[in-house]
Amino acid sequence: PLPWGGGTDLPLPFLYVFGVWIALVSSIAFTGIFAWRVAQEARLLATALSETELVLQREQHLSALDGLAAAAAHELGTPLATISLVAKEMQRALGEDPRFGEDVALLRTQSERCREILKRLTSLSSESEVHMARLPFTSLIEEVIAPHRDFGIAIKLEPGPQSGSEPVARRNPGVIYGLGNLVENAVDFARSTVTIRWHWDDKAVAIELRDDGPGFPLEVIDRIGEPYMTTRPASEAGGGLGLGLFIAKTLLERSGAEIAFANASEPGIGATITIKWPRNAFMEG
């Protein structure tokens, strides 16, 4: 050992002491920042895993519904054909009767509409040439709203700002069905008018649906689009399980769209749904 005299202090250079403190503080700061970064990465990984599980769960729901729809279309074909035949005979017998003629005609029209819907359900996977055709954005809007014009609700079309050429997209059955379902819901809940606005520019394509109905209930507005989450009261005629909005939202998001649900600024005077695509994603279908 080194000889050390009692009562003797060892003076250390200031630069050495300063360097030791700098090293200690730097080590503590580095360790803290590293631990914070590791914790943040773990949180981001957990969030990404949760989002992935949610997407997979939604895809599984949709896949299950695909099979259910195909089975239902097959099973419903025979009874629907019987209903159409009976409606045709009733129209032939009662078509001139002022009491029943209009109702029988409506019954036959709706049965034919059901047949067309079932036909589309069973042919979505096999249709290729027609659905590979290109469709301008305004033609897509007109095709979507055409089946909903004759239900006593006015549908107003309001073009918005348009910058650049009109986007032309592949005829995507998922987009057509998704938008059609949203329009149908707006018509169902509207008191008198559904307003459809659209616009596009070099970066985005958007469409806005607005009705003058009661709006979305505040307690479910953040969960609209989840399976089995419906905005209709259970006692209401035509009330469903919320699967229509779930399927529509999922199909539109598959095409690259972002969907936002909101109420009007004043409660109880309408709801708004905004669907927005990046222009490239919309045109690629």
Phi, psi and omega per residue, in radians:
P1 nan 2.691 3.115
L2 -1.250 2.462 3.072
P3 -1.182 2.363 -3.069
W4 -2.372 2.094 -3.135
G5 -1.439 2.437 3.136
G6 -1.099 2.474 3.125
G7 1.286 0.251 -3.129
T8 -1.798 2.200 3.101
D9 -1.593 2.577 3.087
L10 -1.811 1.793 3.126
P11 -1.276 2.246 3.094
L12 -1.788 2.512 3.132
P13 -1.078 2.487 -3.141
F14 -1.021 -0.702 -3.115
L15 -1.088 -0.632 3.125
Y16 -1.182 -0.799 3.127
V17 -1.092 -0.775 3.126
F18 -1.051 -0.725 3.132
G19 -1.127 -0.689 3.111
V20 -1.089 -0.788 3.136
W21 -1.137 -0.705 3.083
I22 -1.051 -0.750 -3.140
A23 -1.111 -0.750 3.136
L24 -1.113 -0.834 -3.130
V25 -1.109 -0.716 3.131
S26 -1.107 -0.716 3.140
S27 -1.119 -0.759 3.134
I28 -1.114 -0.778 -3.133
A29 -1.123 -0.766 3.136
F30 -1.083 -0.756 3.137
T31 -1.104 -0.732 3.130
G32 -1.131 -0.785 3.137
I33 -1.133 -0.708 3.134
F34 -1.097 -0.757 3.123
A35 -1.114 -0.679 3.123
W36 -1.148 -0.722 3.126
R37 -1.134 -0.727 3.115
V38 -1.091 -0.747 3.125
A39 -1.123 -0.700 3.140
Q40 -1.171 -0.712 3.093
E41 -1.091 -0.663 3.111
A42 -1.135 -0.705 3.099
R43 -1.124 -0.760 3.122
L44 -1.106 -0.686 3.119
L45 -1.142 -0.708 3.109
A46 -1.132 -0.698 3.109
T47 -1.129 -0.776 3.115
A48 -1.089 -0.697 3.120
L49 -1.125 -0.725 3.119
S50 -1.113 -0.741 3.116
E51 -1.128 -0.693 3.130
T52 -1.119 -0.747 3.115
E53 -1.103 -0.662 3.123
L54 -1.134 -0.759 3.121
V55 -1.104 -0.772 3.125
L56 -1.087 -0.689 3.123
Q57 -1.113 -0.717 3.126
R58 -1.166 -0.673 3.109
E59 -1.149 -0.658 3.104
Q60 -1.142 -0.717 3.070
H61 -1.018 -0.809 -3.084
L62 -1.174 -0.676 3.104
S63 -1.107 -0.729 3.104
A64 -1.107 -0.676 3.133
L65 -1.217 -0.534 3.069
D66 -1.036 -0.840 3.123
G67 -1.139 -0.694 3.121
L68 -1.117 -0.695 3.137
A69 -1.128 -0.746 3.134
A70 -1.105 -0.743 3.122
A71 -1.146 -0.737 -3.140
A72 -1.116 -0.714 3.127
A73 -1.064 -0.711 3.131
H74 -1.170 -0.781 -3.090
E75 -1.216 -0.584 -3.076
L76 -1.424 -0.234 -3.084
G77 -1.021 -0.829 -3.083
T78 -1.168 -0.921 3.129
P79 -1.076 -0.576 3.129
L80 -1.202 -0.639 3.064
A81 -1.098 -0.671 3.097
T82 -1.126 -0.760 3.120
I83 -1.073 -0.746 3.135
S84 -1.090 -0.717 -3.140
L85 -1.145 -0.775 3.121
V86 -1.122 -0.714 3.125
A87 -1.091 -0.674 3.120
K88 -1.122 -0.744 3.119
E89 -1.170 -0.670 3.109
M90 -1.136 -0.686 3.123
Q91 -1.154 -0.634 3.111
R92 -1.155 -0.638 -3.098
A93 -1.486 -0.590 -3.007
L94 -2.049 0.134 -3.053
G95 -1.032 -0.521 -3.134
E96 -1.574 -0.119 -3.115
D97 -1.368 2.085 -3.092
P98 -1.135 -0.379 -3.120
R99 -1.356 -0.607 -3.023
F100 -2.107 -0.224 -3.035
G101 -1.006 -0.790 -3.105
E102 -1.169 -0.717 -3.139
D103 -1.156 -0.693 3.131
V104 -1.159 -0.704 3.107
A105 -1.100 -0.705 3.108
L106 -1.133 -0.726 3.109
L107 -1.030 -0.762 -3.128
R108 -1.192 -0.699 3.130
T109 -1.084 -0.772 -3.124
Q110 -1.219 -0.587 3.080
S111 -1.156 -0.660 3.080
E112 -1.153 -0.645 3.096
R113 -1.115 -0.709 3.096
C114 -1.081 -0.697 3.127
R115 -1.106 -0.689 3.123
E116 -1.151 -0.691 3.116
I117 -1.105 -0.802 3.118
L118 -1.106 -0.645 3.111
K119 -1.100 -0.712 3.111
R120 -1.161 -0.686 -3.138
L121 -1.053 -0.690 -3.089
T122 -1.472 -0.134 -3.068
S123 -2.059 0.040 -3.108
L124 -1.063 -0.687 -3.077
S125 -1.360 -0.339 -3.074
S126 -1.766 -0.302 -3.133
E127 -1.288 2.228 -3.118
S128 -2.243 -0.985 -3.035
E129 -1.109 -0.780 -3.106
V130 -1.152 -0.797 -3.052
H131 -1.382 -0.144 3.044
M132 -1.538 -0.063 3.124
A133 -1.179 2.717 3.112
R134 -1.562 2.534 -3.033
L135 -2.379 2.112 3.068
P136 -1.093 2.671 -3.072
F137 -1.024 -0.780 -3.135
T138 -1.158 -0.601 3.089
S139 -1.187 -0.626 3.070
L140 -1.069 -0.777 3.140
I141 -1.080 -0.785 -3.134
E142 -1.113 -0.706 3.131
E143 -1.128 -0.636 -3.115
V144 -1.215 -0.733 -3.028
I145 -1.505 -0.291 -3.051
A146 -0.937 -0.758 -3.108
P147 -1.232 -0.117 -3.018
H148 -1.975 0.272 -3.066
R149 -1.453 -0.363 -2.966
D150 -1.870 0.724 -3.117
F151 -2.102 0.372 3.068
G152 1.400 0.108 3.115
I153 -2.003 2.223 3.138
A154 -1.292 2.340 3.084
I155 -1.959 1.940 -3.103
K156 -1.706 2.322 3.122
L157 -1.859 2.173 -3.096
E158 -2.255 1.662 3.093
P159 -1.089 2.437 3.101
G160 -1.795 -2.860 3.137
P161 -1.067 2.414 -3.095
Q162 -2.307 2.035 -3.120
S163 -2.069 2.152 -3.126
G164 1.544 -3.062 -3.105
S165 -1.269 2.726 3.136
E166 -1.171 2.279 3.121
P167 -1.189 2.434 3.126
V168 -2.136 2.152 -3.039
A169 -2.090 2.864 3.019
R170 -1.163 2.497 3.101
R171 -1.225 1.706 -3.058
N172 -1.710 1.999 -3.129
P173 -1.024 -0.609 3.136
G174 -1.122 -0.735 3.119
V175 -1.161 -0.752 -3.135
I176 -1.101 -0.784 3.122
Y177 -1.138 -0.787 -3.103
G178 -1.064 -0.849 3.113
L179 -1.127 -0.687 3.129
G180 -1.079 -0.668 3.115
N181 -1.154 -0.695 3.121
L182 -1.164 -0.704 3.086
V183 -1.119 -0.726 3.135
E184 -1.063 -0.734 3.100
N185 -1.123 -0.710 3.118
A186 -1.091 -0.735 3.115
V187 -1.131 -0.690 -3.136
D188 -1.090 -0.674 -3.036
F189 -1.637 -0.291 -3.084
A190 -1.179 2.584 3.045
R191 -1.445 -0.733 -3.106
S192 -2.563 -0.462 -2.967
T193 -2.483 2.447 2.930
V194 -2.089 2.218 -3.122
T195 -1.892 2.275 3.139
I196 -2.073 2.074 3.103
R197 -2.005 2.614 3.076
W198 -2.597 2.727 3.064
H199 -2.761 2.850 3.065
W200 -2.644 2.775 3.012
D201 -2.557 -2.836 -3.069
D202 -1.277 -0.247 -3.063
K203 -1.977 -0.489 -2.994
A204 -2.530 2.760 3.050
V205 -2.259 2.303 -3.059
A206 -2.483 2.638 3.052
I207 -2.415 2.440 -3.104
E208 -2.170 2.240 3.076
L209 -1.899 2.219 -3.139
R210 -2.354 2.267 3.088
D211 -2.035 2.957 3.126
D212 -1.909 0.590 3.128
G213 -1.494 -2.794 -3.067
P214 -1.333 -0.205 -3.107
G215 1.507 3.069 -3.139
F216 -1.433 2.424 3.024
P217 -1.063 2.373 -3.070
L218 -1.100 -0.531 -3.074
E219 -1.284 -0.256 -3.111
V220 -2.125 -0.016 -3.004
I221 -1.090 -0.561 -3.141
D222 -1.371 -0.158 -3.092
R223 -2.037 0.164 3.128
I224 -1.115 2.364 -3.100
G225 1.768 -0.156 3.029
E226 -1.422 2.592 3.124
P227 -1.108 2.466 3.111
Y228 1.151 0.385 3.026
M229 -2.006 1.825 -3.074
T230 -1.974 2.646 3.083
T231 -1.650 -0.009 -3.131
R232 -1.647 2.419 3.031
P233 -1.075 2.566 -3.108
A234 -1.089 -0.492 -3.109
S235 -1.451 -0.170 -3.065
E236 -1.329 2.434 3.078
A237 -1.097 2.329 -3.109
G238 1.465 0.022 3.111
G239 -1.095 2.417 -3.085
G240 -2.144 -2.832 -3.097
L241 -1.761 0.060 -3.113
G242 1.443 0.125 -3.099
L243 -1.247 -0.532 -3.132
G244 -1.053 -0.835 3.122
L245 -1.168 -0.654 3.101
F246 -1.054 -0.833 -3.131
I247 -1.133 -0.783 -3.131
A248 -1.063 -0.800 -3.125
K249 -1.106 -0.748 -3.123
T250 -1.142 -0.773 -3.133
L251 -1.125 -0.705 3.134
L252 -1.195 -0.694 3.115
E253 -1.169 -0.534 3.048
R254 -1.051 -0.570 -3.119
S255 -1.443 0.022 3.127
G256 1.734 0.114 -3.079
A257 -1.442 2.670 2.940
E258 -1.931 2.334 -3.052
I259 -2.105 2.314 3.122
A260 -2.205 2.309 3.104
F261 -1.903 2.349 -3.118
A262 -2.672 2.804 3.026
N263 -1.765 2.829 3.055
A264 -1.136 2.857 -3.086
S265 -1.070 -0.547 3.073
E266 -1.785 2.243 -3.071
P267 -1.050 2.502 3.010
G268 1.384 0.219 -3.117
I269 -2.145 0.383 3.018
G270 2.414 2.836 3.108
A271 -2.211 2.722 -3.138
T272 -2.298 2.355 3.036
I273 -2.140 2.205 3.139
T274 -2.006 2.208 3.097
I275 -2.047 2.195 -3.048
K276 -2.344 2.290 3.088
W277 -2.030 2.529 2.788
P278 -1.069 2.426 -3.024
R279 -0.984 -0.750 -3.125
N280 -1.115 -0.725 3.136
A281 -1.120 -0.687 3.131
F282 -1.137 -0.763 -3.075
M283 -1.253 -0.455 3.094
E284 -1.434 -0.224 3.061
G285 1.385 nan nan
